Amino acid sequence: MEVKKYSSYAEIEKDLEILKLEKEINYQKLVLSFQKTKESITPQNVMNGIFSSFKDYLSNSYGSIFQSILPYIIGWFINKKRGN
């Protein structure tokens, strides 16, 4: 980082004011981000997230579950018709 040389107090004050405004902007961004995070972590949103994840898992694995159970169901129907 290059050291800046100032020729007057006015330049120093100007840079200090810019840094102060940048600091305030970053602080407000942090506060806003915290508020959004706090709003998103409500019990309803957490439960919706859990249920949607569970639903996605089941819908993605539904085909494989069905394929593994299908032979047993067919065998049960065949045995039932035979009277066993």
N, C-alpha and C positions, 0 to 999 in steps of 0.2 A: 504494500500500500504506500502510495506516494504521500509525503508530508506536504500539506498545503501551507503556503506562506501568505500571511495576511498583511495588507498595507494600512489597514485602518480598523478601528473598533466597529465601524458600521458593517464591514464585511463579516466580522466575527459574529455580531448580533444577528445578521441575516442568516448565516449558516445555523446558528443556534435555534433561531425561530423555525427554520426548515426542519431540523432534527426533532424539535418539539412537536411540530405538526405531524411528522411521519410516525413518531411514537404514539401520538393520540389516535391516528388512523389505525395503526396495528393493534392497539388496545381495543378499539371499538370492533374491529374484525374478530378478535378473540372473544369478546363478550357475545357478539352475534352468533358465532360458531357454537359457543357453549349453550346459548339459549336454544338453538336449533337442535342440538344433541339432546338437551334436557326434554324438549317437547317430543322428540322421536322415541324416547325411552319411557313410554307410558305403559301401564299394564296391558292395555288393549293392543297397542302396537307390538309389544313383545309376544303376546299370545297369537296375534295374527301372523307374525313372522314364524313362530314355531309351527302353527297349523299349516301355513303355506309350504314350509319346508317338508313337513311330513306328507302333505298331499302330493308334492312333486316327487318325493321318494317313492310313494306307493304307485303313482301313475307311471313312473318310469320303470318300475319293477313289476308291474301288473302282468305284463306279457310273459315274463319268465316264471312268475308264480303260477300263472294259469297253465303254462306248458308243463310244469313239473307235476301239477295236480291232475291234469287231464287224464293220464293213463290210469290212475287210481279210480277216477270217476267212471271211466269206461268199463274197467274191470268190475266195479261194484254193480253197474247196470247189467252186465253180462251174467254175473253170478246171480243176481236177483231174478232174472228171467228164467234161468235154469232151475231155480228153486233151492239153491244152495245157501 
